[in-house]
Amino acid sequence: RERFFSQSTRSLGRVQRKEIVMRKHKLPLKKRCELLSIPRSSAYYESTANTSRDDLLMRTMDEIHLRLPFYGSRRICDELADEEVVVNRKCVQRLMRRMGMNTLYPKPNTSRANQAHKVYPYLLNDLKIDSADQVWCTDITYIPMKKGFVYLVAIMDWYSRKVLSWRLSNTMDTAFCVSALQEALLKHGTPEIFNTDQGSQFTSEDFTAVLIEKNIQISMDGKGRWVDNVFIERLWRSLKYEEVYLHGYETMAHARDGISRWFHFYNQRRKHQALEKMTPDTVYYESLNAEARASA
């Protein structure tokens, strides 16, 4: 019986083994812990993490990051203290990793890179971007909800600032990024260059293979190129202050509906001073029409 108990649970993870230990069984708890290589102290341990407090902290940290994107964990701690929120730096660092929050300052990598993935050179130095579909870019951000959070990825045309596609996910994996990319390519054709940061989602073979198949040049931000994310960082700031923070999303479906409405407004009705008070849709399609007339 002991041999069967040990062999049948050998391939399980630590958390799963702990759950099995705490179930009723004929073997004494001490023996069960020995067979599964789990200390008895950890078998009795119950997590004291306060999820609701973490959610509130992440929401506040996100607001600070949007106002002061160059603040690191130390200064975010100071800002929280000014708002009478007592928290240590290790907690802030843990939540920043969980949110995928990256401080904007010159550094070798602006996102978590996977050393096993190929990193492509930066192609936008001194490049004049003067037409739609010349350069596309992408990024991921954290979206707070009443309970928990989700991640949002968007594909943007650099010249017009038009959001070409987007996806929500409750995990920061590669699949939802690839899905957003495939939708943008299906609806809008192919750009000449696709620019990303060095995050593991964008350097993965699943993501880059889609670009290579379409003969799209891949560009990745390198050392000191943090400023190249400014356009899409401004998009995140506008989205959160004009939509996300005004509505406490109850569910992922609720978040998807609200963000969809705002992106529709952003592309078709929201005028940009940098675009001579035109909307992204107007600039994007006028550029495509001008190219079509020139090639006719």
Disulfide bonds with the S-S distance in Angstrom:
none
